[in-house]
Amino acid sequence: MSTESQALLRRDCPGRVLLDHITGKWGILVLTSLTEGPLRFHQLRAGIEGVSDKMLTQTLRTFASDGLVERTVLPTAPPSVVYELTELGAEAARELEPFLRWVRATASAGVAVRV
C-alpha cells in the first residue's frame, strides 16, 4: 500500500474529510452530473433520481466549501443560480470516471447487486 493510501487510514488525515464528501451517497452523482456543464438546481434534481432538495442543497454547499463547485447567481428576475465544477471539481470527476466505468461494467455483467 502506498504512503498516500496509508495516510487516508489515519483518523486525523484531512483527506478523509474530502473523501467522505465525495463518496457520500450523493457526492459522486452530483460531480458526474456537473461534468456536462453548468446546471441550475432543478436540472440537477431532475437528473439525479431520488435526491431530495435537502440533500442536494447540502451536497452543493459542501462542495462549494470544498472548492469543487462554484455557485453563481445570475442577475435575472427572479435571480437564477447555476452550479458548475471548478477546475478542482473537474479533476475529481475525471479521476472518478475509471471507477464509474468499472461500476457500470460490473453491474451490467450480472454481479449480484441488492436493491
C-alpha contacts under 8 A as a table, 3 or more apart, distances in Angstrom:
res1	aa1	res2	aa2	distance
1	M	5	S	6.38
1	M	6	Q	6.67
2	S	5	S	5.21
2	S	6	Q	6.23
3	T	6	Q	4.97
3	T	7	A	6.19
4	E	7	A	5.19
4	E	8	L	6.79
5	S	8	L	5.35
5	S	9	L	6.98
6	Q	9	L	5.31
6	Q	10	R	7.21
7	A	10	R	5.53
7	A	13	C	6.30
8	L	11	R	7.64
8	L	13	C	5.78
8	L	15	G	6.23
8	L	16	R	5.79
9	L	13	C	7.54
9	L	16	R	7.91
10	R	13	C	5.52
11	R	16	R	7.59
12	D	16	R	7.95
13	C	16	R	5.68
13	C	17	V	7.78
14	P	17	V	5.61
14	P	18	L	7.14
15	G	18	L	5.26
15	G	19	L	6.04
16	R	19	L	4.86
16	R	20	D	5.97
17	V	20	D	5.12
17	V	21	H	6.31
18	L	21	H	5.04
18	L	22	I	6.20
18	L	66	D	7.47
19	L	22	I	5.29
19	L	23	T	5.94
20	D	23	T	5.30
20	D	24	G	5.72
21	H	24	G	5.48
21	H	27	G	6.30
21	H	59	T	7.79
21	H	62	T	7.30
21	H	63	F	7.56
22	I	27	G	4.63
22	I	28	I	5.77
23	T	26	W	7.53
23	T	27	G	5.61
23	T	28	I	5.93
24	G	27	G	5.24
24	G	28	I	7.31
25	K	28	I	7.51
26	W	29	L	5.31
26	W	30	V	6.13
26	W	51	V	7.38
26	W	55	M	7.66
26	W	56	L	7.51
26	W	59	T	7.06
27	G	30	V	5.25
27	G	31	L	6.27
27	G	59	T	6.48
28	I	31	L	5.16
28	I	32	T	6.01
28	I	93	A	7.87
28	I	96	L	7.91
29	L	32	T	5.07
29	L	33	S	6.05
29	L	48	I	6.97
30	V	33	S	5.11
30	V	34	L	6.32
30	V	44	L	7.47
30	V	48	I	7.61
30	V	59	T	7.81
30	V	60	L	7.93
31	L	34	L	5.31
31	L	35	T	6.59
31	L	85	L	7.48
31	L	89	G	7.16
31	L	90	A	7.93
31	L	92	A	7.97
31	L	93	A	5.91
32	T	35	T	5.40
32	T	93	A	6.21
33	S	36	E	6.53
33	S	44	L	6.93
33	S	47	G	7.33
33	S	48	I	7.69
34	L	37	G	5.44
34	L	38	P	6.27
34	L	39	L	6.79
34	L	44	L	8.00
34	L	83	Y	7.67
34	L	84	E	6.00
34	L	85	L	6.25
35	T	85	L	7.12
35	T	90	A	6.85
35	T	93	A	7.07
37	G	84	E	6.23
37	G	85	L	7.60
38	P	82	V	6.05
38	P	83	Y	5.36
38	P	84	E	4.36
38	P	85	L	7.44
39	L	43	Q	5.96
39	L	44	L	6.33
39	L	82	V	5.31
39	L	83	Y	5.41
39	L	84	E	6.60
40	R	43	Q	5.27
40	R	44	L	6.41
40	R	80	S	7.59
40	R	81	V	5.94
40	R	82	V	4.42
40	R	83	Y	6.12
41	F	44	L	5.19
41	F	45	R	6.19
41	F	81	V	7.19
41	F	82	V	6.83
41	F	83	Y	7.36
42	H	45	R	4.98
42	H	46	A	6.01
43	Q	46	A	5.14
43	Q	47	G	6.11
44	L	47	G	5.11
44	L	48	I	6.20
45	R	48	I	5.40
45	R	49	E	7.11
45	R	51	V	6.49
45	R	52	S	7.51
45	R	53	D	7.24
45	R	56	L	7.14
46	A	49	E	6.48
48	I	51	V	6.09
51	V	55	M	6.40
51	V	56	L	6.31
52	S	55	M	5.31
52	S	56	L	6.13
53	D	56	L	5.22
53	D	57	T	5.97
54	K	57	T	5.21
54	K	58	Q	6.11
55	M	58	Q	5.00
55	M	59	T	6.00
56	L	59	T	5.13
56	L	60	L	6.08
57	T	60	L	5.23
57	T	61	R	6.11
58	Q	61	R	5.20
58	Q	62	T	6.12
59	T	62	T	5.12
59	T	63	F	6.11
60	L	63	F	5.08
60	L	64	A	6.04
60	L	69	V	7.07
61	R	64	A	5.04
61	R	65	S	6.21
62	T	65	S	5.10
62	T	66	D	6.15
63	F	66	D	4.87
63	F	67	G	6.10
63	F	68	L	5.06
63	F	69	V	5.36
64	A	67	G	5.10
64	A	68	L	5.82
64	A	69	V	4.68
64	A	70	E	5.73
64	A	71	R	6.95
65	S	68	L	7.68
66	D	69	V	7.75
67	G	70	E	7.23
67	G	86	T	6.88
67	G	88	L	6.90
67	G	89	G	7.23
68	L	85	L	5.90
68	L	86	T	5.37
68	L	87	E	7.47
68	L	88	L	5.50
68	L	89	G	3.95
68	L	90	A	7.61
69	V	83	Y	6.51
69	V	84	E	5.51
69	V	85	L	4.48
69	V	86	T	5.28
69	V	89	G	6.15
70	E	83	Y	5.67
70	E	84	E	5.38
70	E	85	L	6.11
70	E	86	T	6.00
71	R	81	V	6.75
71	R	82	V	5.89
71	R	83	Y	4.75
71	R	84	E	6.81
72	T	81	V	5.52
72	T	82	V	5.33
72	T	83	Y	6.42
73	V	79	P	6.50
73	V	80	S	5.69
73	V	81	V	4.41
73	V	82	V	6.57
74	L	79	P	5.79
74	L	80	S	5.08
74	L	81	V	5.91
74	L	82	V	7.54
75	P	79	P	5.63
75	P	80	S	7.09
76	T	79	P	4.60
76	T	80	S	6.16
77	A	80	S	7.69
85	L	88	L	7.48
85	L	89	G	4.95
85	L	90	A	5.56
86	T	89	G	4.95
86	T	90	A	6.07
87	E	90	A	5.04
87	E	91	E	6.13
88	L	91	E	5.07
88	L	92	A	6.27
89	G	92	A	5.02
89	G	93	A	6.20
90	A	93	A	5.05
90	A	94	R	6.18
91	E	94	R	5.09
91	E	95	E	6.23
92	A	95	E	5.11
92	A	96	L	6.25
93	A	96	L	5.07
93	A	97	E	6.40
94	R	97	E	5.34
95	E	98	P	6.84
95	E	99	F	7.95
96	L	99	F	5.35
96	L	100	L	6.23
97	E	100	L	5.01
97	E	101	R	6.14
98	P	101	R	5.07
98	P	102	W	6.29
99	F	102	W	5.05
99	F	103	V	6.27
100	L	103	V	4.93
100	L	104	R	6.19
101	R	104	R	5.20
101	R	105	A	6.08
102	W	105	A	5.14
102	W	106	T	5.91
103	V	106	T	5.19
103	V	107	A	6.02
104	R	107	A	5.23
104	R	108	S	6.04
105	A	108	S	5.19
105	A	109	A	6.01
106	T	109	A	5.11
106	T	110	G	6.96
106	T	111	V	6.07
107	A	110	G	5.66
107	A	111	V	5.58
107	A	112	A	7.73
107	A	113	V	6.93
108	S	111	V	7.34
110	G	113	V	7.88
